[in-house]
C-alpha cells in the first residue's frame, strides 16, 4: 500500500516523458504490476500467519505467545534464561570437579576457552605428551613436562582447565634440577600410581580429543492449546530477535522514511533477496501446528534448525506416532521431512502456523482393513495439560 501511494505521488509531481519509455517508467510499470499481483494473492495487507516483525510491545499490553527463550543445562537439568546460560553452565562444570575431576577438567578446556583453533592445538599437544608416555613407558624423560617450556607456555598454559586436567590424570608439580642451570625448575611429573595404569592415560586422551563444548540445549517449551481463532496471531518477546527493542524501532523508522524511494526501484527479485536477509536476523522461531481437531501444538526452535526437527517434535506428541503425516505451511506449501532446509529458508521465522494432516493413502489402507485411527490425536498426558490460547 505504501509503495502504491508513493507511485501515485511521484506521478503527480513528474509528468511522463515524451517519446520512448524511460528506464524509470519501465521500473515504475514493473512495480505497479507486481503490486497488483501481490494484492491479488494476499487479498489484504496482513494475511493471517504471515511472518512480519511485530511492533515493539509495551510491557503488559497483550499476553505474550511465549514468556521468553529458555534453555536446559545438560549437567543439572535446570531451566535457564537466555542471559543465564553461559554463567550457569560454567558453575555446573566447576561443581562437577567434586564428582569427576577428569571429566570436569575436559569440559572446562573445551567450554571456557572460546578460540577453537587454540583449543585444538593445545589438546593435540597434550595428546602428544600422553602418546609419548604410552609408546615409551621406560623412558623417564617423557614422564615429566617442564612448565616453562616454550611449547607448553604457548599452547597449553594459556588455556583454562589444562592444569586441572594434568593434575586429575596423575601429574604432580615438583621442583627438579636442570643440567647446566643453577636453580631448579618446576615440572609436571607423572606419579607412580598413574604410571602403573597406562591404559587409563590412553582413555583420558581419547576423552579429551573427542570432547565438545558443553552447551545448554534449547527448551522446546511444548504447549497444547484448545482450538482458537487467534491461532495465527503471535506476540513474541524480544528474546526472539537479534536486535534490541530500540534497534527494532530504529529499523522500522528508517524503513518508513525510505519506503517511497525503495518501492519504486526494487523489482520482485530484489525484494525477495532482501526478505532473505531479514530472515537471517532471527535466532529463534515459535511454531504452531494446527491438528485436525483444531487443537494447537506449540514449540520453540532455532531459526536454523531443519524441518526434520519439527517432524520429530510433532511425532513425539502423537498417540499414533507410527502413522505418516504431512505438515503444510501457509498457502498449502508442503514441508517435506526429507528436505534439509532450515526454517529461515522456508519463511517460517520468527513465527508460523502450520497445518497437520495424516497421509491420505495410509488412512485409506487403514479403513480398507476395517480399522479406524485413534480418535485422540495427541497423547493423553498432553491433553491433561491443554490450555486456552492467551
Secondary structure, 3 states (H helix, E strand, C coil): CHHHHHHHHHHHHCCCCCCCCCHHHHHHHHHHHHHHHHHHHHCCCCCCCCCCCCCCCCCCCCCCCCCCCEEECCCCCCEEECCCHHHHHHHHHHHHHHCCHHHHHHHHHHHHCCCHHHHHHHHHHHHHHHHHHHHCCCCHHHHEEECCCHHHHHHHCCCCCHHHHHHHCCEEEEEECCCCCCCCEEEEEECHHHHCCHHHHHHHHHHHHHCCCCCCEECCCCEEECCCCCCCCCCCCHHHECCCHHHHHHHHHHHHHHHHHHHHHCCHHHHHHHHHHHHCCECEEEEEEECCCCCEEEEEEECCCEHHHHHHHHHHHECCCCCCEEEECCCCCEECCCCCCEHHHCCCCCEEEEEEEECHHHHHHHHHCCCCCCCCCECHHHHCCCECCC
